[in-house]
């Protein structure tokens, strides 16, 4: 998973050194070492941040925490587009002024959405639109 994030988004692997990756019931979680040790000794079903969804895509939680470290496969949005994104709307590629280094822009791969120094989640470029994959529980109306 670390190698995938490093290759896909250019995130330095050293950022993950203080965390543990735990597989539990075929799902992968990220937690600090103390939480991991405690939860593995006790009967907790899930703990930490879930890394991948059921389809193998990164989760928005993972994107929100580590996306700011991306050096590729991201787009930067302005204030107007940030508000649209956080409201759950898709974005047209023609609206986005700073497309960053977008190797995966046309093939439906995950693309991080950045505003200022913050990651707002991720989307997938499909037919010239950046499809919003922000969890609907995180959408601001």
N, C-alpha and C positions, 0 to 999 in steps of 0.2 A: 504494500500500500504506500509506504514511504517512497519507494522508487517510482511508482506510478505518479504520485503527486509531484515529485521532483522533475520527472521527464515531461509531464503534461503541462505543468504551470511554472516550472523553473523555481520552485520553492526549495531553498537550501535544506538539505537533510538534517543539518545540525540543529535546526529549530525544534525538531521532535525528540531530541536526546533526553529531555527531562520527563518524557511521557512513556507509558506502557501501552502496548497494543494487546488487547485481550479478545480472544474468540470465545463466544459463549452462545450455544445453541445456533450455530452457523451464522452468527452476526458478529461484526467487529466493532469494538469500542476503544476509545482513547481515554485514558485517565492518568492522573499522576501516580507515582509509585506507591504512596501511602494508601490512597483510596483503592488501588488495585489489590494490594496485599490484604487489606481488610475485607474487601468484598469476595475475594477468592476463598477466604477461610470461612466465610459465613454464607448463608443461603440467600443470596441476592440473585434474581434472574437477570437484571440489566443494571448497568451502572456506567458512568462516564458519558462521553459524547459518542453517539453512533456515527460511524464513518461512512458507511455505504447504505444505500436504500436497497429494497428487494430486487431491483433491476441492475445493481452494481454501480449506480451513479453515486457521485459524492453527495453527501447531505448538505443542506443549507447551513446547518450548524457548523460543519467542518469548513465550509466556504467562508462563513462569517468570521470565524476565529483565525484562520490561516491565509485567507485570500489576499490580505494586504501585503503579503510577502511574495506574491506572484511577479514573475518577470516575463511571462509569455502567456498567450491564450487568455487575454483579458480585454475588456473595453473600458474606457473611462467616460462617465456621463457628467453632464452639467446639472445644475440645480433643478431645472425644469424636468429633465429626463429622470433624475433621481426620484422626484415626487411621483412621476408616472409609474416608475418601476415599483416603488414601495406601495403603490395603490393596486398592484397586481396586473398592470397592462404589459403587453408585449411591446417591443421597440423595433422600429424599422431601421435597417442598417444605414439607410440614407440620412436618418436623424442624428446618428451618432458621429460626432466630430472627431473624436480620438479613438480610433479602432485598435490602438496598441499593436502588439505583435500577435496576430490572430491566425496562426497556422490552421486551426480547426474551423474557421469561420464558415466554410461551405459544406462541411460533411456531417453536420449534426452533432459534433462533439461538444463537450461541456466548455463554456466560456464564462469566466468570472466577470462580474459587473462591479466596477470600482467608482467611488465618488470620493474625491479628496484623498485621504489616507485610509479610507474604510472600504471594506468589501460589503456589498449589499446582497450578495447571494450569487447564484449562477443561472445561466440560461443555455439554450441550444439554438444555434442559427439554423433556421429551416425556411427555405424559399425567401430569402432576403429579410426575414424577421428574426429578431432575437426573442425566442419564446421564453417567457418568464416561468421559471421553475421554483420561484419563492413559495415556500410552504404557506398555504392559505391562512394558517394560524398566525403568520408573521406579517400579513398584509395590513397596511393602514388604509382605512377608508376615509 
